[in-house]
Amino acid sequence: MQTKLHIKKGDTVKVIAGNSRGMQGKVLVVNIKENTAIVEGINMVSKHTKPNAKNSQGGIVKQEAPVHISNLMVVDAKGNATRIGRQIDSKKEKLVRYSIKSGEVIK
């Protein structure tokens, strides 16, 4: 059974711990097994690559490394980092995520 995470692909998140603390970015990939996420422009590392068809020169490439989801908080529409709650939407009879701080539904 998969565990429910408070972060989904496409969410805007804020880093609350680590070298990239305070930075915001969009979630590109979520790895449920390892509880990590790759966030656009966050936790950049240098990777040494051999020449190949894509990169004929080879060399050093900057790319995002995974960040543990415990170090990320979802940002609501107002731009505040917030915890996530789940409730059943009365109109659609569907489970939706909402911001604990503002009470707004997070898309």
N, C-alpha and C positions, 0 to 999 in steps of 0.2 A: 504494500500500500504506500502511495506517495504521501509525503507530509505536505501540509498547506504552508506556503511561505507568504510573507507579507509583501514580497516584491515580485512583480511580473515583468516580462519583456515589454519594453516601451515606456515604463514608468520613468519619471524624473526623480532622481534620488540625490541625497546629500550625504557625503562621507562624514561620519561622526568620530572616527578614530583612525590613526595611522598617519603616514607621511602626507597623504592627500586630504587631510582633515579640512573641512569647510568648503570643499569644492563640490560642484553639482554637475551632473551629467545624465544622459539617457542610458537606460539599461539595454544592452545589445543581446546578451545571452544569459540565461539562468541555468546553472547546473544543480539540479535537485539532489543528486547523490552526494555531492561534495559540499552542498550549502554555500556555493559561491556564485558570483555574478561578474560579468565583464561589463564595465561602464565606460562609455565613450569619453576619451581624454583623461581618464583617471588611472593611476598606478601604472604609468608608462615605464616600460623596460626596454633595454637595448638587446636585440637578438642578432647574432652573427649568422649570416646565411651564405650558403655556397651558391655559385652561379647556376641558374636554371633557366627554363624557357620563359618564365615570367620576368625574372630579374637576371639579365645576362651578365651584369657586372658583379653581382653578389655584394657583400659588404655588411654594414651594420644597419639594421632596420628597427625603428621605434614602433612598439605595439603595446596594446593594453594587456595587463595581466589580471587574473581573477582577484576579486576582493571578497572576503567572507561577508555573508549577508548580515551578520550581527553588527558590522561596522557601517551599515547603510540605513538611512531612514527615508521614507517616501516624502516627497514635497507635494503639498496640496496646491490648489489653484491660486491661492494668495501668495505662494512662495515660502510658506512656513514648513519646516520639517515637522512631521507629525507621526504619531502611532496610528495603526490601522485597526478598524473594527469591522465586523461583518454583521449585516442585518438583512432581513427579508424586506424587499421593496414592496410597499402596499399596492402600488399600481400594477406592477408586472409580475408579482408573486415570484420574484427571483432574488437570489442571494447577491447582495452588492457590497462593495467595500466603501467605507466612509472614513473621513478624517475625525479622529478623536477630539482634536482641538477645536475645529470649526463646525463639525457635524455635516459638512458637505460630502456628497457622493463623489468618489474618485473614479474617473473613467478609465 
